[in-house]
Amino acid sequence: MATVDAMPLGKDYANQECPIARALEIVGERWTLLVVRDALYGVRRYNDFLVHLGAPRAVLAARLRALTAEGILVKRRYQQSPPRDEYVLTERGLALWPTLRSLGVWGREHFGETKLRIFQHADCGTELGPYGECPTCGGVVPVPDVLMLPGPGLDPDPADPVSRALLRPKRLLEPIETGQVQPA
């Protein structure tokens, strides 16, 4: 068996002339695409991201700052006293939907997972194809027109309020309601 000299792993892709490498600079960190996924699901508030993802606070805060700085999320004030903000996807962030959809389908097909969520075209009720396209109507379905339903693999009694809120059928981007008061 050939040995490979151990080389330190670089922290960026500076020497790569490739749009995939440039994209990975922004969304390639472990928690980043999960934050974007949750934003597509309607999660907008820091505490809801924290509860649903289980990411360390410092990591989540850093990812939200980075996604905001890159124009994937925009931070909006929803309450003045005490000041509280929410994170909403921008057009740049919405453009990640086909990638996330494809990655989810790939993961399920290659790792034998039970379908956790079902995505349908809200207008006709047809389940979406792997790239977010509607086989019945033709073409890619705009993100706000995607209906998300719980699949057979979801825990029917999850512990966290965000997961419970996501058990109800809802359109993507529609803000979730957990009934929880956000900490000051």
Secondary structure as GFF3:
##gff-version 3
##sequence-region A 1 184
A	DSSP	alpha_helix	19	27	.	.	.	ID=ss1
A	DSSP	alpha_helix	32	41	.	.	.	ID=ss2
A	DSSP	alpha_helix	46	53	.	.	.	ID=ss3
A	DSSP	alpha_helix	57	69	.	.	.	ID=ss4
A	DSSP	beta_strand	73	79	.	.	.	ID=ss5
A	DSSP	beta_strand	84	89	.	.	.	ID=ss6
A	DSSP	alpha_helix	91	94	.	.	.	ID=ss7
A	DSSP	alpha_helix	97	111	.	.	.	ID=ss8
A	DSSP	beta_strand	117	121	.	.	.	ID=ss9
A	DSSP	three_ten_helix	143	145	.	.	.	ID=ss10
A	DSSP	beta_strand	146	150	.	.	.	ID=ss11
A	DSSP	alpha_helix	161	165	.	.	.	ID=ss12
A	DSSP	beta_strand	170	171	.	.	.	ID=ss13
###
